[in-house]
Amino acid sequence: MGNSNYIAIVADDLTGANDTSLQFYLNGCKTQVSFGEDISIDENLKTEVFAMSTETRNIDAELAGQKIQKAADEILNKYGFEHIYKKIDSVLRGNIAVETLTLIERLKIDAAVICPAFPSEGRTTIGGFQLVKGIPLQRTEVSRDPAFPITESNILNILKNQIPPQNHDIVDLISLDVVMKGAGPIVTKLNDLISKGKKLIVCDAVSTTDLEQIALAVTKSSYNILPVGSAGAAQAISKIWHPFSGEENKTTAEIPKLPKLIISGSATDLTACQIKRLKENDNIENTYFIDMKPQNIFLNDYEEIAGRIINNLVKENTVILHSSSLTENTEELTSLLLEHEITKDIFISKICDFLAAVTRTVIGQKEAILITIGGETSYKCCHAIGTKNLQIIDTVAPAIPLGIDRKGQYIVTKSGNLGSQNTLVDIVRYFEQDK
């Protein structure tokens, strides 16, 4: 690669790396995604955007910082990327402050502008508070996230809670009244804050226009700024870093007519609703649902589940294995956890491991299009079948890409918190259409 105009994306989970890469793909960029312990660039793909998933969202902050430092030293600095984008979760899960500050230090950057807003998905930032469809984060279901519960809606407080008290004064806000005036006033405010030593600068945003003006300000500032945000902010800055050539970036490959295997380890209400909508849709036929039970996990009977899937994964059928109801009966689950002497965190990790084992067994015997839901589920399932790199080749639904690995395996990944109630229906319909 060498010194070039190549763009790098640093994400903390696989679904984030993919949905952010998609924003650049839609703007005409050839993109690849790499993940796992040994992240590497496939230079044979001749891509313009390289995204990496460090898989650091749900791990200890110190270890997350070490992984980010390794990525910065061994990939970002080595290949001399002209532009770098730090992808974060739009509902603020993960080690955002630690990872961002590590990149600032290792890449010798002046400051970061943090924009987690994703207006098209109902995520907005007002007064430094993150809202989901108008509701503060701490009042949404992410406050009950089993791996990373968010109990604070103020982004500045979330960031400060992740760094030592003596560093709290490096966090600041550019409020909506400034953002609404456009790029010029944003640049003026930005430069003033950075001159005063601010490093983590949160920006309010309630519309795509706001994100576009913030992106323009970032590129116009005299300082070296790291843009940090959701796929929404990535979409805005991609138009500046890589202006659309006018040619639609679509795959010319013929997508084979194959059965679809949907693996969902997401426990969100939205995912449960998406699965329910797919089940109730009369226009989609030949679907087979397997609702996992706690006993499946404790008995580790993945071979029996895999056998049921293989028997039904024929022609163009769709088989859905999901964990939506695993934690519904809290009393029963608590009793089982006590009986087996494990914590809820360990149980949740076992769910993803179980799904990965099923996926490895099924894909080892059947050719199918793999659709995974949930960040950790997506990573573990891809890892289980030996996938380490994906090339983005199309969009199957808003913010949801289709990728292909080196072995020709078609894979769709989706965040458990992303999309509308009909998103899963839309994904299945995509593969039923004539390409």
SULDA-V459236 format. One record per run of one state. SS is the DSSP state (a for helix, b for strand, c for the rest). FROM is the first residue (numbers start at 1). LEN is the number of residues. If there is no record, write none. Layout:
<<SS/FROM/LEN> <SS/FROM/LEN>>
This chain:
<<c/1/6> <b/7/5> <c/12/2> <a/14/12> <c/26/5> <b/31/5> <c/36/7> <a/43/3> <c/46/3> <b/49/5> <c/54/7> <a/61/19> <c/80/3> <b/83/5> <c/88/8> <a/96/11> <c/107/4> <b/111/5> <c/116/2> <b/118/1> <a/119/3> <c/122/1> <b/123/4> <c/127/2> <b/129/4> <c/133/2> <b/135/2> <a/137/3> <c/140/1> <a/141/4> <c/145/9> <b/154/1> <a/155/6> <c/161/4> <a/165/6> <b/171/4> <c/175/1> <a/176/4> <c/180/3> <a/183/13> <c/196/4> <b/200/4> <c/204/1> <b/205/1> <c/206/2> <a/208/13> <c/221/4> <b/225/5> <c/230/1> <a/231/11> <c/242/18> <b/260/5> <c/265/4> <a/269/12> <c/281/6> <b/287/5> <c/292/2> <a/294/6> <c/300/2> <a/302/11> <c/313/5> <b/318/5> <c/323/7> <a/330/11> <c/341/3> <a/344/22> <c/366/3> <b/369/5> <c/374/1> <a/375/10> <c/385/4> <b/389/9> <c/398/2> <b/400/5> <c/405/5> <b/410/5> <c/415/8> <a/423/10> <c/433/3>>
